[in-house]
Amino acid sequence: MFESLEAKGFQVQFHSYARAILKVDFPEAVDELVAALSEATIPIEEIIAGGGGEHPGTQRLRKALTRLRWPKFTFEVTRLINGEAKESQSHEIDHVRTFDNGARIALEIEWNNKDPFYDRDLENFKRLHADGAISIGIIVTRGKALQDSMRDLVRRFVDERQIQTLEELKEWGYEPTAKQ
């Protein structure tokens, strides 16, 4: 499962019983995820251009998942005491795949993930799973291998184009901040 993605350099990790749940209960979802992620591209030019809103690669992945019936979804969880609503929380999830039997898989995309967001996503998935709202949660993020090779990728980009100054980098959309 996911071997074709791993062959392309994706890192795939499973926690708890996620592998078994996906393999046995959601083979269609696995096929959809492989299809969407196989199409995912991140040209070096987009990495060089950097920040300013949602990354174009993330936008393309969102569109691919939405086409495969993984829309944005908001869960509303309300605590009732004697039929009276006492507490309510909502969780907006990037993509949720709902199946004919009512089962759901939640997926968050965090391209430039920061620890607080990752922890928030995990806690949301944990609560939604405990409440019976989702069967499994998936986080798609930039892997360690890509992160670790980022400096080399940028260096190769600069060398291949014989870029010598920051001004030349600006032609590719790179606008450094004062701190950079």
C-alpha positions as CSV (number, residue, x, y, z in Angstrom):
1,M,0.0,0.0,0.0
2,F,1.4,3.4,-1.1
3,E,4.5,1.7,-2.6
4,S,4.2,3.7,-5.8
5,L,4.2,6.9,-3.8
6,E,7.2,5.8,-1.8
7,A,9.0,5.0,-5.0
8,K,8.5,8.6,-6.0
9,G,10.1,9.8,-2.7
10,F,7.1,10.2,-0.5
11,Q,7.5,9.3,3.1
12,V,4.5,7.4,4.5
13,Q,4.0,6.8,8.2
14,F,1.2,4.9,9.9
15,H,0.3,5.2,13.6
16,S,-1.8,2.8,15.7
17,Y,-3.9,0.7,13.3
18,A,-4.1,3.1,10.4
19,R,-2.5,0.7,7.9
20,A,-5.0,-2.0,8.7
21,I,-8.0,0.3,8.7
22,L,-7.0,1.8,5.3
23,K,-6.2,-1.5,3.7
24,V,-9.2,-3.4,4.9
25,D,-12.0,-0.8,5.2
26,F,-11.0,1.9,2.7
27,P,-9.2,0.5,-0.3
28,E,-11.1,3.0,-2.5
29,A,-9.7,5.8,-0.5
30,V,-6.2,4.5,-0.8
31,D,-6.6,4.5,-4.6
32,E,-7.9,8.0,-4.6
33,L,-5.1,9.3,-2.4
34,V,-2.5,7.6,-4.5
35,A,-4.1,9.2,-7.6
36,A,-4.2,12.7,-6.1
37,L,-0.7,12.5,-4.6
38,S,0.8,11.0,-7.7
39,E,-0.3,14.1,-9.7
40,A,1.2,16.4,-7.0
41,T,4.1,18.5,-8.3
42,I,6.2,21.1,-6.6
43,P,8.4,22.8,-9.2
44,I,11.5,24.3,-7.8
45,E,10.4,27.7,-9.1
46,E,7.5,27.7,-6.7
47,I,9.8,26.8,-3.8
48,I,12.1,29.7,-4.8
49,A,9.2,32.2,-5.1
50,G,8.1,31.1,-1.6
51,G,5.6,32.6,0.8
52,G,2.5,34.7,0.5
53,G,-0.6,32.6,1.1
54,E,-1.4,29.0,0.2
55,H,1.4,27.3,-1.7
56,P,0.4,26.5,-5.4
57,G,1.3,22.9,-4.9
58,T,-1.1,22.7,-2.0
59,Q,-3.8,24.4,-4.2
60,R,-3.3,21.8,-6.9
61,L,-3.6,18.9,-4.4
62,R,-6.7,20.5,-2.8
63,K,-8.3,20.7,-6.3
64,A,-7.4,17.1,-7.1
65,L,-8.9,15.8,-3.8
66,T,-12.0,17.9,-4.2
67,R,-12.5,16.3,-7.7
68,L,-12.2,12.9,-6.0
69,R,-15.0,13.7,-3.6
70,W,-12.9,14.9,-0.7
71,P,-14.4,18.4,0.0
72,K,-13.8,20.8,2.9
73,F,-16.0,19.8,5.8
74,T,-17.0,21.3,9.2
75,F,-17.8,19.0,12.1
76,E,-20.0,20.5,14.8
77,V,-19.7,18.6,18.1
78,T,-22.3,19.6,20.7
79,R,-22.4,18.3,24.3
80,L,-25.9,17.8,25.6
81,I,-26.9,17.6,29.2
82,N,-30.5,16.5,29.7
83,G,-31.2,17.5,26.1
84,E,-29.8,21.0,26.6
85,A,-26.7,22.1,24.6
86,K,-24.0,23.1,27.0
87,E,-20.9,23.2,24.9
88,S,-20.2,23.3,21.2
89,Q,-17.0,23.0,19.1
90,S,-16.6,23.1,15.4
91,H,-13.7,21.6,13.5
92,E,-13.1,22.7,9.9
93,I,-11.1,20.0,8.1
94,D,-9.4,20.5,4.8
95,H,-10.8,17.4,3.2
96,V,-13.2,14.7,4.3
97,R,-14.2,11.7,2.3
98,T,-17.6,10.3,3.3
99,F,-18.6,6.8,2.2
100,D,-22.0,5.3,1.6
101,N,-22.0,3.6,5.0
102,G,-21.5,6.9,6.7
103,A,-17.8,6.3,7.6
104,R,-15.5,9.2,7.1
105,I,-11.8,9.9,6.6
106,A,-10.4,13.3,7.5
107,L,-7.3,14.8,5.8
108,E,-5.4,17.9,6.6
109,I,-2.7,19.5,4.3
110,E,0.0,21.3,6.1
111,W,2.7,22.2,3.6
112,N,4.8,24.4,5.9
113,N,3.8,22.7,9.1
114,K,4.6,24.2,12.4
115,D,4.5,22.1,15.6
116,P,1.4,23.9,17.0
117,F,-0.6,23.2,13.8
118,Y,0.5,19.6,13.7
119,D,-0.4,19.1,17.4
120,R,-3.8,20.9,16.8
121,D,-4.6,18.6,13.8
122,L,-3.7,15.5,15.8
123,E,-5.8,16.5,18.7
124,N,-8.8,17.3,16.5
125,F,-8.5,13.9,14.8
126,K,-8.2,12.2,18.2
127,R,-11.4,13.9,19.4
128,L,-13.3,13.3,16.2
129,H,-12.3,9.7,16.3
130,A,-13.2,9.3,19.9
131,D,-16.6,10.9,19.2
132,G,-17.2,8.5,16.3
133,A,-17.1,11.2,13.6
134,I,-14.1,9.8,11.7
135,S,-12.5,6.4,11.2
136,I,-9.1,7.8,10.5
137,G,-7.2,11.0,10.2
138,I,-4.5,11.8,7.6
139,I,-2.0,14.6,7.5
140,V,-0.1,15.4,4.3
141,T,3.0,17.6,5.0
142,R,6.4,18.3,3.7
143,G,8.5,15.3,4.7
144,K,11.9,15.2,6.3
145,A,13.7,14.1,3.1
146,L,12.4,17.1,1.2
147,Q,13.1,19.5,4.0
148,D,16.6,18.1,4.5
149,S,17.4,18.5,0.7
150,M,15.9,22.0,0.4
151,R,19.3,23.8,0.6
152,D,20.7,21.5,-2.1
153,L,17.7,22.0,-4.3
154,V,17.9,25.8,-4.1
155,R,21.7,25.6,-4.6
156,R,21.2,23.6,-7.8
157,F,18.6,26.0,-9.0
158,V,20.9,28.9,-8.5
159,D,23.9,27.2,-10.0
160,E,22.0,25.9,-13.1
161,R,20.7,29.4,-13.9
162,Q,24.0,31.1,-12.9
163,I,22.3,33.4,-10.5
164,Q,24.9,35.6,-8.7
165,T,22.8,38.2,-6.9
166,L,19.6,38.6,-4.9
167,E,18.4,40.9,-7.7
168,E,18.6,38.0,-10.2
169,L,16.6,35.9,-7.8
170,K,13.8,38.5,-7.7
171,E,13.2,37.7,-11.4
172,W,12.0,34.3,-10.2
173,G,9.6,35.7,-7.7
174,Y,11.9,35.6,-4.6
175,E,11.3,38.6,-2.4
176,P,13.5,38.3,0.7
177,T,12.3,39.7,4.0
178,A,14.6,42.1,5.9
179,K,15.5,39.2,8.2
180,Q,16.5,37.0,5.3
